[in-house]
Amino acid sequence: MKFELVIDSRTTEVVIALLKEGKLVELHKEKHDNNYSVGDIYLGKVKKIVPGLNASFVNVGHDKDGFLHYLDLGSQVNSFKKFTDKTRNKKLNTASLKNFRREKDTLKEGKIQDILKSGDHILVQVSKEPISSKGPRLSTELSFAGRYMVLIPFSDRVSVSQKIKSSEERTRLKKLIHSIKPKGFGVIIRTVAENKKVAELDKDLKNLYKKWQSIYKKLKTSNLTDRIHGELNRSSAILRDLLNSEFSKIHVNNADLQSELKEYLSRISPEHEKIVRLYKGETPIFQKMGITQQVKSSFGKTANMKNGTYLVIEHTEALHVIDVNSGKKVDSNKNQEANALSVNMIAVEEVARQLRLRDMGGIIVVDFIDLNNTLNRKAVYDKMVEVMKEDKAKHHILPLTKFGLMQITRQRVRPEMKIDTMEKCPMCTGKGKIDSSLLLIETIENKIHNLTQTQKGEIKIAAHPFVASHINKGIFFTSIRHKWRKKFSRKITIKGDERLHLLQYSIIN
């Protein structure tokens, strides 16, 4: 299984595509001047305490004040406040917490007005980016994510990822980290740390501790609402979390970004530095790599799957609804239950892909094709649980109801990815919109596939002259029409018809 990262640096933003075996599974956009990313740390000022919500609003420089709930304060919020005040008042001359006298832990069920008051200066970390009209969600329980571990100030606990099953390895990692971690810091050991040597873990730990030292230095001179620490850009964060032996290539169309990625890889995984390649072609990199068409086909209201099956995806204020449709996929050798199970199994993988691709969060309801057999419904549920293991976002899946509905909740930390796949209509000078023209050839090909299942002999299709010319153009053996004839073992004729709209086509008996 091979992963590729394709990075398109544009004038105002960077667009990052993650491919798995050539298929688009994640798409990220990041503005060049992006602030308030998850993981960024700010020196905030408490503006308002709201006892009814047991929360406060904190000014971090955004148009909307950030939201800080009592449960996001962390048990050591008083120690963070003490560290911040002493550092800003030049009463603390080291970032080390070895001799720092910590305050008592706060109660799990307390009141925010007993901890914070208006005007307090506190260090806060963005836990959820600003979405719609809401400001960023904040936390005072700071953490620093590295390649192999997460460093947590004002804690002594060392915990290991539950995905590391070996008890011997868990014990080894715990003992090792306890022996090398700085005093006053806790550590969460990530899954990728399994079987890693002490030198690699120590290097990662030192890099994380340098981030804490940097925060200490900046606190001395920073003004309120300043960003004290910036998280990695999205491309580096993806590499940090996903990079392994299965990562084969990284394509980037900007020399500065290439240098930045190579420098980052030289620190976390030098053997991968050589896979970063600079793209210099004149054709846009996403178009050259076939990503543009995948984006157009994946982000519309309808998402096509195998053999004519498709999903219809609707977004409402309260939740997302995904409807599974069989289209023309019917196997005459199977009964209705078997056909429904087959379509649902195909849909499971596409639903999981769509959740990651669009970064859909909140409540998602999937309407599968009805299944009467309890074992079949369980098989669909088990398959969904299995394929969703690759999703890094926290999620929870409920079994299918007898009506074929599956409920999924998925963590939302960034605004949902929304891309308009409609294009301006060339026939009405842009006053209306049409479906993406990139998908027309794929739609006709799917139609031909369906026809080969139900009729014999030559297939004749009429299309707008421009479209017909495009399908027939080129040397006979390289035209799209010839590829279809070879693929479907059927004589196929494409004729131009001026009466048809640009994106219309019809079957000729």
Contacts in CASP RR format, 6 or more apart in sequence:
PFRMAT RR
TARGET T0000
AUTHOR 0000-0000-0000
METHOD contacts of the structure
MODEL  1
MKFELVIDSRTTEVVIALLKEGKLVELHKEKHDNNYSVGDIYLGKVKKIV
PGLNASFVNVGHDKDGFLHYLDLGSQVNSFKKFTDKTRNKKLNTASLKNF
RREKDTLKEGKIQDILKSGDHILVQVSKEPISSKGPRLSTELSFAGRYMV
LIPFSDRVSVSQKIKSSEERTRLKKLIHSIKPKGFGVIIRTVAENKKVAE
LDKDLKNLYKKWQSIYKKLKTSNLTDRIHGELNRSSAILRDLLNSEFSKI
HVNNADLQSELKEYLSRISPEHEKIVRLYKGETPIFQKMGITQQVKSSFG
KTANMKNGTYLVIEHTEALHVIDVNSGKKVDSNKNQEANALSVNMIAVEE
VARQLRLRDMGGIIVVDFIDLNNTLNRKAVYDKMVEVMKEDKAKHHILPL
TKFGLMQITRQRVRPEMKIDTMEKCPMCTGKGKIDSSLLLIETIENKIHN
LTQTQKGEIKIAAHPFVASHINKGIFFTSIRHKWRKKFSRKITIKGDERL
HLLQYSIIN
1 20 0 8 1.000
1 21 0 8 1.000
1 246 0 8 1.000
2 20 0 8 1.000
2 21 0 8 1.000
2 22 0 8 1.000
2 246 0 8 1.000
2 247 0 8 1.000
2 248 0 8 1.000
3 18 0 8 1.000
3 19 0 8 1.000
3 20 0 8 1.000
3 242 0 8 1.000
3 246 0 8 1.000
3 247 0 8 1.000
3 248 0 8 1.000
4 18 0 8 1.000
4 19 0 8 1.000
4 22 0 8 1.000
4 247 0 8 1.000
4 248 0 8 1.000
4 249 0 8 1.000
4 250 0 8 1.000
4 251 0 8 1.000
5 16 0 8 1.000
5 17 0 8 1.000
5 18 0 8 1.000
5 19 0 8 1.000
5 235 0 8 1.000
5 238 0 8 1.000
5 239 0 8 1.000
5 247 0 8 1.000
5 249 0 8 1.000
5 250 0 8 1.000
5 251 0 8 1.000
6 16 0 8 1.000
6 17 0 8 1.000
6 19 0 8 1.000
6 250 0 8 1.000
6 251 0 8 1.000
6 252 0 8 1.000
6 285 0 8 1.000
6 286 0 8 1.000
6 289 0 8 1.000
6 291 0 8 1.000
7 14 0 8 1.000
7 15 0 8 1.000
7 16 0 8 1.000
7 17 0 8 1.000
7 235 0 8 1.000
7 250 0 8 1.000
7 251 0 8 1.000
7 252 0 8 1.000
7 253 0 8 1.000
7 254 0 8 1.000
7 257 0 8 1.000
7 261 0 8 1.000
7 285 0 8 1.000
8 14 0 8 1.000
8 15 0 8 1.000
8 16 0 8 1.000
8 17 0 8 1.000
8 253 0 8 1.000
8 284 0 8 1.000
8 285 0 8 1.000
8 286 0 8 1.000
9 252 0 8 1.000
9 253 0 8 1.000
9 254 0 8 1.000
9 257 0 8 1.000
12 31 0 8 1.000
12 32 0 8 1.000
13 29 0 8 1.000
13 30 0 8 1.000
13 31 0 8 1.000
13 32 0 8 1.000
14 29 0 8 1.000
14 30 0 8 1.000
14 32 0 8 1.000
14 233 0 8 1.000
14 234 0 8 1.000
14 235 0 8 1.000
14 257 0 8 1.000
15 27 0 8 1.000
15 28 0 8 1.000
15 29 0 8 1.000
15 286 0 8 1.000
16 26 0 8 1.000
16 27 0 8 1.000
16 28 0 8 1.000
16 29 0 8 1.000
16 30 0 8 1.000
16 234 0 8 1.000
16 235 0 8 1.000
16 238 0 8 1.000
17 24 0 8 1.000
17 26 0 8 1.000
17 27 0 8 1.000
17 286 0 8 1.000
17 289 0 8 1.000
17 291 0 8 1.000
18 24 0 8 1.000
18 25 0 8 1.000
18 26 0 8 1.000
18 27 0 8 1.000
18 28 0 8 1.000
18 238 0 8 1.000
18 242 0 8 1.000
19 25 0 8 1.000
19 289 0 8 1.000
19 291 0 8 1.000
23 294 0 8 1.000
23 353 0 8 1.000
24 291 0 8 1.000
24 294 0 8 1.000
24 295 0 8 1.000
24 298 0 8 1.000
24 357 0 8 1.000
25 353 0 8 1.000
25 356 0 8 1.000
25 357 0 8 1.000
26 238 0 8 1.000
26 356 0 8 1.000
26 357 0 8 1.000
27 295 0 8 1.000
27 357 0 8 1.000
27 417 0 8 1.000
28 234 0 8 1.000
28 238 0 8 1.000
28 417 0 8 1.000
29 417 0 8 1.000
30 37 0 8 1.000
30 233 0 8 1.000
30 234 0 8 1.000
35 62 0 8 1.000
35 227 0 8 1.000
36 60 0 8 1.000
36 62 0 8 1.000
36 126 0 8 1.000
36 129 0 8 1.000
36 130 0 8 1.000
36 135 0 8 1.000
36 136 0 8 1.000
37 126 0 8 1.000
37 129 0 8 1.000
37 230 0 8 1.000
37 231 0 8 1.000
37 234 0 8 1.000
38 126 0 8 1.000
38 127 0 8 1.000
38 128 0 8 1.000
38 129 0 8 1.000
38 231 0 8 1.000
38 413 0 8 1.000
38 414 0 8 1.000
39 125 0 8 1.000
39 126 0 8 1.000
39 127 0 8 1.000
39 145 0 8 1.000
39 229 0 8 1.000
39 230 0 8 1.000
39 231 0 8 1.000
40 125 0 8 1.000
40 126 0 8 1.000
40 227 0 8 1.000
40 229 0 8 1.000
40 230 0 8 1.000
40 231 0 8 1.000
41 123 0 8 1.000
41 124 0 8 1.000
41 125 0 8 1.000
41 126 0 8 1.000
41 142 0 8 1.000
41 215 0 8 1.000
41 227 0 8 1.000
41 228 0 8 1.000
41 229 0 8 1.000
41 230 0 8 1.000
42 60 0 8 1.000
42 61 0 8 1.000
42 123 0 8 1.000
42 124 0 8 1.000
42 125 0 8 1.000
42 126 0 8 1.000
42 225 0 8 1.000
42 226 0 8 1.000
42 227 0 8 1.000
42 228 0 8 1.000
43 84 0 8 1.000
43 121 0 8 1.000
43 122 0 8 1.000
43 123 0 8 1.000
43 219 0 8 1.000
43 222 0 8 1.000
43 223 0 8 1.000
43 224 0 8 1.000
43 225 0 8 1.000
43 226 0 8 1.000
43 228 0 8 1.000
44 58 0 8 1.000
44 59 0 8 1.000
44 60 0 8 1.000
44 121 0 8 1.000
44 122 0 8 1.000
44 123 0 8 1.000
44 124 0 8 1.000
44 224 0 8 1.000
44 225 0 8 1.000
45 58 0 8 1.000
45 59 0 8 1.000
45 119 0 8 1.000
45 120 0 8 1.000
45 121 0 8 1.000
45 122 0 8 1.000
45 224 0 8 1.000
45 225 0 8 1.000
46 56 0 8 1.000
46 57 0 8 1.000
46 58 0 8 1.000
46 59 0 8 1.000
46 116 0 8 1.000
46 117 0 8 1.000
46 118 0 8 1.000
46 119 0 8 1.000
46 120 0 8 1.000
46 121 0 8 1.000
46 122 0 8 1.000
47 56 0 8 1.000
47 57 0 8 1.000
47 58 0 8 1.000
47 59 0 8 1.000
47 65 0 8 1.000
47 118 0 8 1.000
47 119 0 8 1.000
48 56 0 8 1.000
48 57 0 8 1.000
48 65 0 8 1.000
48 118 0 8 1.000
49 56 0 8 1.000
49 112 0 8 1.000
49 113 0 8 1.000
49 116 0 8 1.000
49 117 0 8 1.000
49 118 0 8 1.000
50 56 0 8 1.000
50 57 0 8 1.000
51 111 0 8 1.000
51 112 0 8 1.000
51 113 0 8 1.000
53 69 0 8 1.000
54 69 0 8 1.000
54 70 0 8 1.000
54 110 0 8 1.000
54 111 0 8 1.000
54 112 0 8 1.000
55 67 0 8 1.000
55 68 0 8 1.000
55 69 0 8 1.000
55 70 0 8 1.000
55 112 0 8 1.000
56 68 0 8 1.000
56 112 0 8 1.000
56 116 0 8 1.000
57 65 0 8 1.000
57 66 0 8 1.000
57 67 0 8 1.000
57 68 0 8 1.000
58 65 0 8 1.000
58 66 0 8 1.000
58 67 0 8 1.000
58 68 0 8 1.000
58 122 0 8 1.000
58 124 0 8 1.000
58 138 0 8 1.000
59 65 0 8 1.000
59 66 0 8 1.000
59 224 0 8 1.000
59 225 0 8 1.000
60 66 0 8 1.000
60 124 0 8 1.000
60 126 0 8 1.000
60 136 0 8 1.000
60 138 0 8 1.000
60 225 0 8 1.000
61 225 0 8 1.000
62 130 0 8 1.000
62 135 0 8 1.000
62 136 0 8 1.000
63 135 0 8 1.000
64 130 0 8 1.000
64 133 0 8 1.000
64 134 0 8 1.000
64 135 0 8 1.000
65 135 0 8 1.000
66 124 0 8 1.000
66 135 0 8 1.000
66 136 0 8 1.000
66 137 0 8 1.000
66 138 0 8 1.000
67 134 0 8 1.000
67 135 0 8 1.000
67 136 0 8 1.000
67 137 0 8 1.000
67 138 0 8 1.000
68 116 0 8 1.000
68 124 0 8 1.000
68 138 0 8 1.000
68 139 0 8 1.000
68 140 0 8 1.000
69 112 0 8 1.000
70 110 0 8 1.000
70 111 0 8 1.000
70 112 0 8 1.000
70 115 0 8 1.000
72 127 0 8 1.000
72 137 0 8 1.000
72 138 0 8 1.000
72 139 0 8 1.000
72 140 0 8 1.000
72 141 0 8 1.000
73 106 0 8 1.000
73 112 0 8 1.000
73 115 0 8 1.000
73 116 0 8 1.000
73 139 0 8 1.000
73 140 0 8 1.000
73 141 0 8 1.000
74 106 0 8 1.000
74 139 0 8 1.000
74 140 0 8 1.000
74 141 0 8 1.000
75 105 0 8 1.000
75 106 0 8 1.000
75 108 0 8 1.000
75 141 0 8 1.000
76 102 0 8 1.000
76 103 0 8 1.000
76 105 0 8 1.000
76 106 0 8 1.000
76 141 0 8 1.000
76 153 0 8 1.000
76 154 0 8 1.000
76 155 0 8 1.000
77 106 0 8 1.000
77 115 0 8 1.000
77 122 0 8 1.000
77 140 0 8 1.000
77 141 0 8 1.000
78 103 0 8 1.000
78 104 0 8 1.000
78 106 0 8 1.000
78 115 0 8 1.000
79 100 0 8 1.000
79 102 0 8 1.000
79 103 0 8 1.000
79 154 0 8 1.000
80 122 0 8 1.000
80 123 0 8 1.000
80 140 0 8 1.000
80 142 0 8 1.000
80 153 0 8 1.000
80 154 0 8 1.000
81 120 0 8 1.000
81 122 0 8 1.000
82 103 0 8 1.000
83 92 0 8 1.000
83 100 0 8 1.000
83 153 0 8 1.000
83 154 0 8 1.000
84 121 0 8 1.000
84 122 0 8 1.000
84 123 0 8 1.000
84 219 0 8 1.000
85 121 0 8 1.000
86 92 0 8 1.000
87 216 0 8 1.000
87 219 0 8 1.000
87 220 0 8 1.000
88 121 0 8 1.000
88 219 0 8 1.000
88 220 0 8 1.000
90 220 0 8 1.000
92 100 0 8 1.000
92 216 0 8 1.000
94 216 0 8 1.000
95 212 0 8 1.000
95 213 0 8 1.000
95 215 0 8 1.000
95 216 0 8 1.000
95 217 0 8 1.000
96 182 0 8 1.000
96 183 0 8 1.000
97 153 0 8 1.000
97 154 0 8 1.000
97 182 0 8 1.000
97 183 0 8 1.000
97 184 0 8 1.000
97 185 0 8 1.000
98 182 0 8 1.000
98 183 0 8 1.000
98 184 0 8 1.000
100 184 0 8 1.000
102 154 0 8 1.000
102 184 0 8 1.000
106 115 0 8 1.000
116 122 0 8 1.000
121 224 0 8 1.000
122 140 0 8 1.000
123 140 0 8 1.000
123 142 0 8 1.000
123 215 0 8 1.000
123 219 0 8 1.000
123 228 0 8 1.000
124 138 0 8 1.000
124 139 0 8 1.000
124 140 0 8 1.000
125 138 0 8 1.000
125 139 0 8 1.000
125 140 0 8 1.000
125 141 0 8 1.000
125 142 0 8 1.000
125 143 0 8 1.000
126 136 0 8 1.000
126 137 0 8 1.000
126 138 0 8 1.000
127 136 0 8 1.000
127 137 0 8 1.000
127 138 0 8 1.000
127 139 0 8 1.000
127 413 0 8 1.000
128 136 0 8 1.000
128 137 0 8 1.000
128 412 0 8 1.000
128 413 0 8 1.000
128 414 0 8 1.000
129 136 0 8 1.000
129 413 0 8 1.000
129 414 0 8 1.000
129 415 0 8 1.000
130 136 0 8 1.000
130 415 0 8 1.000
131 412 0 8 1.000
131 414 0 8 1.000
131 415 0 8 1.000
132 415 0 8 1.000
141 152 0 8 1.000
142 152 0 8 1.000
142 153 0 8 1.000
143 150 0 8 1.000
143 151 0 8 1.000
143 152 0 8 1.000
143 188 0 8 1.000
144 150 0 8 1.000
144 151 0 8 1.000
144 152 0 8 1.000
144 208 0 8 1.000
144 211 0 8 1.000
144 212 0 8 1.000
145 240 0 8 1.000
146 190 0 8 1.000
146 204 0 8 1.000
146 207 0 8 1.000
146 208 0 8 1.000
146 240 0 8 1.000
147 190 0 8 1.000
147 192 0 8 1.000
147 204 0 8 1.000
147 240 0 8 1.000
147 243 0 8 1.000
147 268 0 8 1.000
147 269 0 8 1.000
148 189 0 8 1.000
148 190 0 8 1.000
148 192 0 8 1.000
148 193 0 8 1.000
148 196 0 8 1.000
148 200 0 8 1.000
148 201 0 8 1.000
148 204 0 8 1.000
149 177 0 8 1.000
149 187 0 8 1.000
149 188 0 8 1.000
149 189 0 8 1.000
149 190 0 8 1.000
149 193 0 8 1.000
149 201 0 8 1.000
149 204 0 8 1.000
149 205 0 8 1.000
149 208 0 8 1.000
150 187 0 8 1.000
150 188 0 8 1.000
150 190 0 8 1.000
151 185 0 8 1.000
151 186 0 8 1.000
151 187 0 8 1.000
151 205 0 8 1.000
151 208 0 8 1.000
151 209 0 8 1.000
151 211 0 8 1.000
151 212 0 8 1.000
152 185 0 8 1.000
152 186 0 8 1.000
152 187 0 8 1.000
152 188 0 8 1.000
153 184 0 8 1.000
153 185 0 8 1.000
153 186 0 8 1.000
153 212 0 8 1.000
154 184 0 8 1.000
154 185 0 8 1.000
155 184 0 8 1.000
155 185 0 8 1.000
155 186 0 8 1.000
156 183 0 8 1.000
156 184 0 8 1.000
156 185 0 8 1.000
156 186 0 8 1.000
157 186 0 8 1.000
157 187 0 8 1.000
158 174 0 8 1.000
158 177 0 8 1.000
158 178 0 8 1.000
158 181 0 8 1.000
158 186 0 8 1.000
158 187 0 8 1.000
158 189 0 8 1.000
159 187 0 8 1.000
159 188 0 8 1.000
159 189 0 8 1.000
160 170 0 8 1.000
160 173 0 8 1.000
160 174 0 8 1.000
160 188 0 8 1.000
160 189 0 8 1.000
161 188 0 8 1.000
161 189 0 8 1.000
161 190 0 8 1.000
161 191 0 8 1.000
161 193 0 8 1.000
163 191 0 8 1.000
164 170 0 8 1.000
164 173 0 8 1.000
164 189 0 8 1.000
164 191 0 8 1.000
164 193 0 8 1.000
164 194 0 8 1.000
166 194 0 8 1.000
169 194 0 8 1.000
169 195 0 8 1.000
173 189 0 8 1.000
173 193 0 8 1.000
173 194 0 8 1.000
173 201 0 8 1.000
174 189 0 8 1.000
176 198 0 8 1.000
176 201 0 8 1.000
177 187 0 8 1.000
177 189 0 8 1.000
177 201 0 8 1.000
177 205 0 8 1.000
180 198 0 8 1.000
180 201 0 8 1.000
180 202 0 8 1.000
180 205 0 8 1.000
181 187 0 8 1.000
181 205 0 8 1.000
182 209 0 8 1.000
185 209 0 8 1.000
185 212 0 8 1.000
187 205 0 8 1.000
192 244 0 8 1.000
193 201 0 8 1.000
204 268 0 8 1.000
207 267 0 8 1.000
211 229 0 8 1.000
214 229 0 8 1.000
215 228 0 8 1.000
215 229 0 8 1.000
218 226 0 8 1.000
218 228 0 8 1.000
218 229 0 8 1.000
219 228 0 8 1.000
222 228 0 8 1.000
231 237 0 8 1.000
232 240 0 8 1.000
232 264 0 8 1.000
233 260 0 8 1.000
235 252 0 8 1.000
235 257 0 8 1.000
235 261 0 8 1.000
236 260 0 8 1.000
236 261 0 8 1.000
236 264 0 8 1.000
239 247 0 8 1.000
239 250 0 8 1.000
239 261 0 8 1.000
239 264 0 8 1.000
239 265 0 8 1.000
239 268 0 8 1.000
240 268 0 8 1.000
241 392 0 8 1.000
243 265 0 8 1.000
243 268 0 8 1.000
243 269 0 8 1.000
243 272 0 8 1.000
247 272 0 8 1.000
247 275 0 8 1.000
248 275 0 8 1.000
249 275 0 8 1.000
249 277 0 8 1.000
250 261 0 8 1.000
250 275 0 8 1.000
250 276 0 8 1.000
250 277 0 8 1.000
251 277 0 8 1.000
251 279 0 8 1.000
251 285 0 8 1.000
251 289 0 8 1.000
252 258 0 8 1.000
252 261 0 8 1.000
252 276 0 8 1.000
252 277 0 8 1.000
252 278 0 8 1.000
252 279 0 8 1.000
253 278 0 8 1.000
253 279 0 8 1.000
253 280 0 8 1.000
253 285 0 8 1.000
255 278 0 8 1.000
258 276 0 8 1.000
258 277 0 8 1.000
258 278 0 8 1.000
261 276 0 8 1.000
262 273 0 8 1.000
262 276 0 8 1.000
265 272 0 8 1.000
265 273 0 8 1.000
265 276 0 8 1.000
266 273 0 8 1.000
279 285 0 8 1.000
279 288 0 8 1.000
281 288 0 8 1.000
284 292 0 8 1.000
286 292 0 8 1.000
286 295 0 8 1.000
292 438 0 8 1.000
293 438 0 8 1.000
293 439 0 8 1.000
293 442 0 8 1.000
295 419 0 8 1.000
295 421 0 8 1.000
296 421 0 8 1.000
296 436 0 8 1.000
296 438 0 8 1.000
296 439 0 8 1.000
297 303 0 8 1.000
297 304 0 8 1.000
297 436 0 8 1.000
297 438 0 8 1.000
297 439 0 8 1.000
297 442 0 8 1.000
298 354 0 8 1.000
298 357 0 8 1.000
299 357 0 8 1.000
299 358 0 8 1.000
299 417 0 8 1.000
299 418 0 8 1.000
299 419 0 8 1.000
299 421 0 8 1.000
300 313 0 8 1.000
300 419 0 8 1.000
300 421 0 8 1.000
301 312 0 8 1.000
301 313 0 8 1.000
301 314 0 8 1.000
302 310 0 8 1.000
302 311 0 8 1.000
302 312 0 8 1.000
302 313 0 8 1.000
303 310 0 8 1.000
303 311 0 8 1.000
303 313 0 8 1.000
303 350 0 8 1.000
303 354 0 8 1.000
304 310 0 8 1.000
304 442 0 8 1.000
304 446 0 8 1.000
305 311 0 8 1.000
305 346 0 8 1.000
305 347 0 8 1.000
305 350 0 8 1.000
306 329 0 8 1.000
306 346 0 8 1.000
307 328 0 8 1.000
307 329 0 8 1.000
307 449 0 8 1.000
308 327 0 8 1.000
308 328 0 8 1.000
308 329 0 8 1.000
308 446 0 8 1.000
308 449 0 8 1.000
308 450 0 8 1.000
309 324 0 8 1.000
309 325 0 8 1.000
309 326 0 8 1.000
309 327 0 8 1.000
309 329 0 8 1.000
309 343 0 8 1.000
309 346 0 8 1.000
309 347 0 8 1.000
310 325 0 8 1.000
310 327 0 8 1.000
311 322 0 8 1.000
311 323 0 8 1.000
311 324 0 8 1.000
311 325 0 8 1.000
311 347 0 8 1.000
311 350 0 8 1.000
311 351 0 8 1.000
311 354 0 8 1.000
312 322 0 8 1.000
312 323 0 8 1.000
312 325 0 8 1.000
313 320 0 8 1.000
313 321 0 8 1.000
313 322 0 8 1.000
313 323 0 8 1.000
313 354 0 8 1.000
314 320 0 8 1.000
314 321 0 8 1.000
314 322 0 8 1.000
314 323 0 8 1.000
315 321 0 8 1.000
315 416 0 8 1.000
318 363 0 8 1.000
319 362 0 8 1.000
319 363 0 8 1.000
319 364 0 8 1.000
319 365 0 8 1.000
320 360 0 8 1.000
320 361 0 8 1.000
320 362 0 8 1.000
320 363 0 8 1.000
320 364 0 8 1.000
320 365 0 8 1.000
321 364 0 8 1.000
321 365 0 8 1.000
321 367 0 8 1.000
322 351 0 8 1.000
322 354 0 8 1.000
322 364 0 8 1.000
322 365 0 8 1.000
322 366 0 8 1.000
322 367 0 8 1.000
323 367 0 8 1.000
324 343 0 8 1.000
324 344 0 8 1.000
324 347 0 8 1.000
324 351 0 8 1.000
324 366 0 8 1.000
324 367 0 8 1.000
324 368 0 8 1.000
324 369 0 8 1.000
326 339 0 8 1.000
326 340 0 8 1.000
326 343 0 8 1.000
326 369 0 8 1.000
328 450 0 8 1.000
328 453 0 8 1.000
329 339 0 8 1.000
329 342 0 8 1.000
329 343 0 8 1.000
330 339 0 8 1.000
331 338 0 8 1.000
331 339 0 8 1.000
331 342 0 8 1.000
334 342 0 8 1.000
337 371 0 8 1.000
337 372 0 8 1.000
337 373 0 8 1.000
337 376 0 8 1.000
340 369 0 8 1.000
340 370 0 8 1.000
340 371 0 8 1.000
340 376 0 8 1.000
341 371 0 8 1.000
341 373 0 8 1.000
341 376 0 8 1.000
341 379 0 8 1.000
341 380 0 8 1.000
343 369 0 8 1.000
344 368 0 8 1.000
344 369 0 8 1.000
344 371 0 8 1.000
344 380 0 8 1.000
345 379 0 8 1.000
345 380 0 8 1.000
345 383 0 8 1.000
347 366 0 8 1.000
347 368 0 8 1.000
348 380 0 8 1.000
348 383 0 8 1.000
348 384 0 8 1.000
348 387 0 8 1.000
349 383 0 8 1.000
349 387 0 8 1.000
351 366 0 8 1.000
351 384 0 8 1.000
352 384 0 8 1.000
352 387 0 8 1.000
352 388 0 8 1.000
352 390 0 8 1.000
352 391 0 8 1.000
354 360 0 8 1.000
355 361 0 8 1.000
355 364 0 8 1.000
355 388 0 8 1.000
355 391 0 8 1.000
355 395 0 8 1.000
355 408 0 8 1.000
355 410 0 8 1.000
356 390 0 8 1.000
356 391 0 8 1.000
356 393 0 8 1.000
357 417 0 8 1.000
358 416 0 8 1.000
358 417 0 8 1.000
358 418 0 8 1.000
359 393 0 8 1.000
359 412 0 8 1.000
359 414 0 8 1.000
359 415 0 8 1.000
359 416 0 8 1.000
359 417 0 8 1.000
360 410 0 8 1.000
360 412 0 8 1.000
360 416 0 8 1.000
361 393 0 8 1.000
361 409 0 8 1.000
361 410 0 8 1.000
361 411 0 8 1.000
361 412 0 8 1.000
361 416 0 8 1.000
362 409 0 8 1.000
362 410 0 8 1.000
362 411 0 8 1.000
362 412 0 8 1.000
363 407 0 8 1.000
363 408 0 8 1.000
363 409 0 8 1.000
364 407 0 8 1.000
364 408 0 8 1.000
364 409 0 8 1.000
364 410 0 8 1.000
365 405 0 8 1.000
365 406 0 8 1.000
365 407 0 8 1.000
365 408 0 8 1.000
366 405 0 8 1.000
366 406 0 8 1.000
366 407 0 8 1.000
366 408 0 8 1.000
367 404 0 8 1.000
367 405 0 8 1.000
368 380 0 8 1.000
368 400 0 8 1.000
368 404 0 8 1.000
368 405 0 8 1.000
368 406 0 8 1.000
369 404 0 8 1.000
370 403 0 8 1.000
370 404 0 8 1.000
371 377 0 8 1.000
371 380 0 8 1.000
371 400 0 8 1.000
371 404 0 8 1.000
377 399 0 8 1.000
377 400 0 8 1.000
377 402 0 8 1.000
377 404 0 8 1.000
378 399 0 8 1.000
380 400 0 8 1.000
380 406 0 8 1.000
381 397 0 8 1.000
381 399 0 8 1.000
381 400 0 8 1.000
381 406 0 8 1.000
384 397 0 8 1.000
384 406 0 8 1.000
384 408 0 8 1.000
385 397 0 8 1.000
388 395 0 8 1.000
388 397 0 8 1.000
391 410 0 8 1.000
393 410 0 8 1.000
393 411 0 8 1.000
393 412 0 8 1.000
393 413 0 8 1.000
394 410 0 8 1.000
394 411 0 8 1.000
395 408 0 8 1.000
395 409 0 8 1.000
395 410 0 8 1.000
395 411 0 8 1.000
396 408 0 8 1.000
396 409 0 8 1.000
397 406 0 8 1.000
397 407 0 8 1.000
397 408 0 8 1.000
398 406 0 8 1.000
398 407 0 8 1.000
398 408 0 8 1.000
399 406 0 8 1.000
400 406 0 8 1.000
421 435 0 8 1.000
421 436 0 8 1.000
422 433 0 8 1.000
422 434 0 8 1.000
422 435 0 8 1.000
422 436 0 8 1.000
423 433 0 8 1.000
423 434 0 8 1.000
423 435 0 8 1.000
423 436 0 8 1.000
423 437 0 8 1.000
424 430 0 8 1.000
424 432 0 8 1.000
424 433 0 8 1.000
424 434 0 8 1.000
425 431 0 8 1.000
425 432 0 8 1.000
425 433 0 8 1.000
425 434 0 8 1.000
426 502 0 8 1.000
427 501 0 8 1.000
427 502 0 8 1.000
434 502 0 8 1.000
434 503 0 8 1.000
435 503 0 8 1.000
437 502 0 8 1.000
437 503 0 8 1.000
440 467 0 8 1.000
440 503 0 8 1.000
440 505 0 8 1.000
441 470 0 8 1.000
441 471 0 8 1.000
441 480 0 8 1.000
444 461 0 8 1.000
444 463 0 8 1.000
444 471 0 8 1.000
444 505 0 8 1.000
445 484 0 8 1.000
447 461 0 8 1.000
447 505 0 8 1.000
447 507 0 8 1.000
448 459 0 8 1.000
448 461 0 8 1.000
448 484 0 8 1.000
448 488 0 8 1.000
448 490 0 8 1.000
448 492 0 8 1.000
449 488 0 8 1.000
451 459 0 8 1.000
451 507 0 8 1.000
452 459 0 8 1.000
452 488 0 8 1.000
452 490 0 8 1.000
457 490 0 8 1.000
457 491 0 8 1.000
458 490 0 8 1.000
458 491 0 8 1.000
458 492 0 8 1.000
458 493 0 8 1.000
459 490 0 8 1.000
459 491 0 8 1.000
459 492 0 8 1.000
459 493 0 8 1.000
459 507 0 8 1.000
460 492 0 8 1.000
460 493 0 8 1.000
460 495 0 8 1.000
460 507 0 8 1.000
460 508 0 8 1.000
460 509 0 8 1.000
461 492 0 8 1.000
461 493 0 8 1.000
461 494 0 8 1.000
461 495 0 8 1.000
461 505 0 8 1.000
461 506 0 8 1.000
461 507 0 8 1.000
461 508 0 8 1.000
462 468 0 8 1.000
462 494 0 8 1.000
462 495 0 8 1.000
462 496 0 8 1.000
462 497 0 8 1.000
462 500 0 8 1.000
462 505 0 8 1.000
462 506 0 8 1.000
462 507 0 8 1.000
462 508 0 8 1.000
463 471 0 8 1.000
463 494 0 8 1.000
463 495 0 8 1.000
463 496 0 8 1.000
463 497 0 8 1.000
463 500 0 8 1.000
463 504 0 8 1.000
463 505 0 8 1.000
463 506 0 8 1.000
464 496 0 8 1.000
464 497 0 8 1.000
464 498 0 8 1.000
464 500 0 8 1.000
464 501 0 8 1.000
464 502 0 8 1.000
464 503 0 8 1.000
464 504 0 8 1.000
464 505 0 8 1.000
465 496 0 8 1.000
465 497 0 8 1.000
465 498 0 8 1.000
466 502 0 8 1.000
467 496 0 8 1.000
467 502 0 8 1.000
467 503 0 8 1.000
467 505 0 8 1.000
468 494 0 8 1.000
468 495 0 8 1.000
468 496 0 8 1.000
468 497 0 8 1.000
469 496 0 8 1.000
470 480 0 8 1.000
471 479 0 8 1.000
471 480 0 8 1.000
471 481 0 8 1.000
471 494 0 8 1.000
472 479 0 8 1.000
472 480 0 8 1.000
472 481 0 8 1.000
472 494 0 8 1.000
473 479 0 8 1.000
476 482 0 8 1.000
481 492 0 8 1.000
481 494 0 8 1.000
484 492 0 8 1.000
485 491 0 8 1.000
485 492 0 8 1.000
495 508 0 8 1.000
497 506 0 8 1.000
500 506 0 8 1.000
END
